[in-house]
């Protein structure tokens, strides 16, 4: 069912001062809506609670998500279920080596009028024109086709023949990719990786989760998610998330974490560069990484019932926000180093506010 009419509307960014009671009501309404969405997705998706939470955090932050895992772990099913639970349009694009940019964005076609004389070019929209877009196995397509998503993910628009077309809002791309060790895959360009708010790794489910999956998928009854939240309400939740205040010390903590991933920092601004970063990293995370840290932390705080973020919230989202933004050098790639290991080391060495 859609959001309850009794949920208090969220104020615009220009709204005047609010009382503590009003803010508490809005935070409680935020939690209720998100928990309802999580519960609906959990009816279908089993054993991936942290992945579901990460996807919803990115959706509420206005970002995009890259899901990585071997085939058969439910990545596509997760996106389909999320689309069922949110009252928005949904489109799926299956990426293959022969897919062209026009197959995603759309193209101008010559249309003949009913009188048979007049002809004109008309733009035929591609599958990217939807609120929620599943880019399935994105690293199966060539870099030329992958780059077609760059403008859509950053600007929410498509430009064809010097004409710009706005995409529907909210707009959310959830891409799945297979590990690069698998045959027939193309690494995503660094510029496109940086456009993803989170990169989430989908692991193999536990034995208990497998029991539940088999019971749900091999029986006679099919389970589907119901729509529990509307597009306008989702935009309201996004607006509230951006209004969560951030203490200067916590913001500085996020910045120091980001600087700690840069080998060229060499202790600048009093931020130490640990030996593994100096040895294995070519480029550290971009400023978009700091944006993802703070926005993700704001939503984590709201989910915990707080209207202010802490260093713990920043640490919670550090892995998914930074792991795809750290570019390893040749030695790091030769060692098959996991960026999560570097992030954990930076977290351990970065002093928290008040410490």
C-alpha positions in Angstrom: 0.0 0.0 0.0 1.2 3.6 -0.6 2.5 5.9 2.1 -0.1 6.7 4.8 -1.8 10.0 4.4 -1.2 10.7 8.0 2.6 10.9 7.5 3.5 14.6 8.1 4.6 16.4 4.9 8.3 17.3 4.8 9.1 21.0 4.6 11.0 22.6 1.7 14.6 23.7 2.2 13.4 27.2 2.6 11.0 26.4 5.4 11.4 28.4 8.7 12.5 27.0 12.0 10.8 23.8 13.2 10.2 22.6 16.7 11.9 19.5 18.2 8.5 17.8 18.2 8.0 18.5 14.5 11.5 17.2 13.6 10.9 14.1 15.7 7.6 13.4 13.9 9.3 13.8 10.5 12.2 11.5 11.4 9.7 8.9 12.7 7.8 9.1 9.4 11.0 8.7 7.5 11.9 5.5 9.4 8.4 4.1 9.0 8.4 4.5 5.2 11.9 3.1 4.8 11.2 0.2 7.1 8.0 -0.6 5.2 10.0 -0.6 2.0 12.7 -2.8 3.5 10.1 -5.2 4.8 8.4 -5.4 1.4 11.7 -6.1 -0.4 12.5 -8.8 2.2 9.4 -10.7 1.3 11.2 -11.7 -1.9 15.0 -11.1 -1.3 16.5 -13.4 1.3 19.9 -13.1 3.1 21.0 -9.8 1.7 19.8 -7.4 4.3 22.9 -5.2 4.2 22.7 -5.0 0.4 19.1 -4.0 0.4 19.8 -1.3 3.0 22.7 0.0 0.8 20.5 0.1 -2.3 17.8 2.0 -0.4 20.3 4.5 1.1 21.6 5.3 -2.4 18.1 5.6 -3.7 17.2 8.1 -0.9 20.5 10.0 -1.5 19.7 10.5 -5.2 22.7 8.3 -6.3 23.2 5.2 -8.3 24.4 1.7 -7.3 26.8 -0.8 -8.8 26.1 -4.4 -7.7 29.0 -6.9 -8.2 28.7 -10.7 -7.8 28.7 -13.9 -9.8 25.6 -14.8 -11.7 22.7 -16.4 -9.8 22.9 -14.5 -6.5 19.7 -12.5 -7.0 21.1 -9.1 -8.2 18.5 -8.7 -10.9 15.7 -10.0 -8.7 16.6 -7.4 -6.1 16.2 -4.5 -8.6 12.9 -5.9 -9.9 11.6 -6.3 -6.4 12.6 -2.7 -5.5 10.8 -1.5 -8.6 7.7 -3.4 -7.6 7.7 -1.8 -4.1 8.1 1.7 -5.4 5.3 3.3 -7.5 7.7 4.3 -10.3 8.3 3.3 -13.9 10.9 0.5 -14.4 13.1 -0.5 -17.4 15.7 -3.2 -17.9 18.6 -3.0 -20.3 20.5 -6.2 -20.9 24.1 -5.2 -21.8 25.8 -7.3 -24.5 28.9 -6.7 -26.7 26.8 -5.7 -29.7 24.6 -3.1 -27.8 24.9 0.4 -29.2 24.4 3.8 -27.4 21.3 4.5 -29.4 19.8 1.2 -28.1 19.9 2.8 -24.6 19.3 6.5 -25.2 17.1 6.5 -28.2 17.5 8.0 -31.7 15.9 10.3 -34.2 13.8 8.5 -36.8 12.3 9.7 -40.0 8.5 9.8 -39.6 6.1 10.1 -42.5 2.8 12.0 -41.8 -0.6 10.6 -42.6 -0.9 12.6 -45.8 2.1 10.7 -47.2 4.0 13.9 -48.2 5.5 15.6 -45.1 8.3 13.9 -43.4 10.1 14.9 -40.2 12.6 13.6 -37.7 11.1 12.5 -34.4 13.0 11.4 -31.3 12.2 7.9 -30.2 13.0 7.5 -26.5 15.2 4.6 -25.4 14.7 2.4 -22.3 16.8 4.9 -20.2 13.7 7.0 -20.0 12.3 5.4 -16.8 12.5 6.2 -13.1 14.3 3.0 -12.1 16.7 1.5 -14.7 18.4 -1.9 -14.4 21.6 -2.0 -16.3 22.1 -5.7 -16.3 25.7 -7.1 -16.7 27.0 -3.6 -17.6 30.5 -4.8 -18.0 29.5 -7.1 -20.9 29.1 -4.1 -23.2 32.0 -2.2 -24.8 33.3 1.0 -23.3 31.6 3.0 -26.1 28.2 1.8 -24.9 29.1 2.0 -21.2 29.9 5.7 -21.7 26.4 6.4 -22.9 25.3 6.3 -19.3 27.7 9.1 -18.1 25.5 12.1 -18.9 22.3 10.3 -17.7 23.8 9.4 -14.3 25.4 12.8 -13.6 22.9 15.2 -15.2 19.7 13.3 -15.4 19.5 14.1 -19.1 20.1 12.7 -22.6 21.6 14.8 -25.4 20.9 13.6 -29.0 21.7 15.8 -32.1 22.3 18.9 -29.9 18.9 18.5 -28.2 18.7 17.8 -24.5 15.9 15.7 -23.1 15.3 15.6 -19.3 14.9 12.2 -17.6 11.9 11.5 -15.2 12.6 12.3 -11.5 13.5 10.5 -9.3 16.0 8.8 -11.6 17.9 5.8 -10.3 20.4 3.5 -12.1 21.2 0.2 -10.6 23.8 -1.7 -12.6 25.0 -5.2 -12.1 28.4 -6.6 -13.1 30.2 -9.8 -13.0 33.7 -10.0 -11.5 36.3 -9.0 -14.1 38.0 -12.4 -13.9 35.0 -13.9 -15.8 35.4 -14.2 -19.6 33.9 -11.6 -21.9 33.8 -8.6 -19.5 35.1 -5.0 -20.0 36.2 -3.0 -17.0 34.2 0.2 -16.4 36.1 3.4 -17.0 37.1 5.2 -13.9 35.0 8.3 -14.7 31.9 6.1 -14.9 32.7 4.2 -11.7 33.0 7.5 -9.9 29.3 8.3 -10.9 28.1 5.4 -8.8 27.2 6.4 -5.2 27.8 3.0 -3.8 29.5 -0.2 -5.0 28.0 -3.2 -3.2 29.4 -6.7 -3.2 26.8 -9.5 -3.3 28.2 -12.6 -1.5 27.0 -16.2 -1.6 24.0 -16.8 0.8 24.3 -18.9 3.9 22.9 -22.4 4.3 19.9 -21.1 6.2 19.2 -18.4 3.6 19.5 -21.1 0.8 16.8 -23.1 2.6 14.5 -20.1 2.6 15.3 -19.3 -1.0 14.4 -22.9 -2.1 11.2 -22.9 -0.1 10.1 -19.7 -1.7 11.1 -20.4 -5.3 10.3 -24.1 -5.8 6.8 -24.0 -4.4 3.5 -23.4 -6.1 3.0 -19.9 -4.8 4.8 -16.9 -6.3 5.7 -14.1 -3.9 5.6 -10.5 -5.2 6.2 -7.1 -3.5 3.4 -4.6 -3.2 3.8 -0.9 -3.8 4.4 0.9 -0.5 5.9 4.3 -1.4 5.2 6.8 -4.2 7.6 8.9 -6.2 6.6 12.3 -4.7 7.0 10.8 -1.2 10.5 9.5 -2.2 11.5 13.0 -3.3 10.3 14.4 0.1 12.4 11.8 1.9 15.4 12.8 -0.1 14.8 16.4 0.8 14.7 15.7 4.5 17.9 13.6 4.3 19.8 16.6 2.8 18.6 18.8 5.7 20.3 16.7 8.4 23.0 18.9 9.9 26.7 17.9 10.0 29.1 19.1 12.6 32.3 20.6 11.3 34.3 18.0 13.1 32.5 15.1 11.5 32.8 16.7 8.1 36.5 17.1 8.7 36.7 13.4 9.7 35.1 12.5 6.3 37.6 14.7 4.5 40.6 13.2 6.4 39.4 9.7 5.5 39.3 10.7 1.8 42.7 12.3 2.0 44.0 9.1 3.6 43.4 7.2 0.4 45.7 9.5 -1.6 49.3 8.3 -1.8 50.5 11.7 -3.0 49.2 13.4 0.1 52.5 12.8 1.9 51.2 13.9 5.3 49.8 17.2 4.0 47.3 18.9 6.3 48.4 16.6 9.1 46.8 13.6 7.5 49.1 10.5 7.6 49.4 8.3 4.5 49.8 4.7 5.6 52.3 2.4 4.0 49.7 0.1 2.1 48.2 3.2 0.5 51.6 4.6 -0.5 52.6 1.2 -1.9 49.5 -0.1 -3.7 47.4 2.9 -4.7 47.7 4.9 -7.9 44.9 7.4 -7.3 42.8 7.9 -4.2 39.0 8.6 -4.0 37.6 11.7 -5.7 35.6 14.4 -3.9 32.4 12.5 -4.9 33.6 10.0 -2.4 33.3 12.6 0.4 29.9 13.5 -0.8 28.8 9.8 -0.7 30.3 9.5 2.8 28.2 12.4 4.2 25.0 11.8 2.3 25.1 8.1 3.2 25.9 8.9 6.8 22.9 11.4 7.0 20.5 8.6 5.9 22.1 6.1 8.3 21.5 8.6 11.1 17.8 9.1 10.1 17.3 5.3 9.9 18.6 5.2 13.5 16.2 7.9 14.6 18.7 10.7 14.8 18.7 14.1 13.1 22.5 14.5 13.3 25.3 12.3 12.0 28.3 10.9 13.9 31.7 9.5 13.0 30.2 6.0 13.4 27.7 6.7 10.6 30.6 7.8 8.3 32.5 4.6 9.1 29.5 2.5 8.3 29.2 3.7 4.7 33.0 4.0 4.1 33.4 0.7 2.3 30.6 1.0 -0.3 31.3 4.7 -0.8 35.0 4.4 -1.5 35.9 0.9 -2.7 35.2 1.6 -6.4 36.9 5.0 -6.3 40.4 3.8 -5.2 42.5 3.0 -8.3 45.3 0.4 -7.6 48.7 0.6 -9.2 50.4 -2.2 -11.0 51.7 -3.7 -7.8 48.3 -3.6 -6.1 46.7 -5.3 -9.1 49.4 -7.9 -9.2 48.8 -8.7 -5.5 45.0 -8.8 -6.3 44.6 -6.5 -3.3 41.0 -5.9 -2.1 40.3 -2.1 -1.7 38.3 -2.9 1.4 41.5 -3.9 3.1 43.0 -0.5 2.4 39.8 1.3 3.6 39.8 -0.6 6.8 43.5 0.4 7.4 42.7 4.0 6.7 39.7 3.9 9.1 42.0 2.4 11.8 44.6 5.1 11.4 42.4 8.1 11.0 41.7 9.9 14.3 38.0 10.3 15.1 36.5 13.6 16.3 37.3 14.2 20.0 39.9 11.5 20.1 
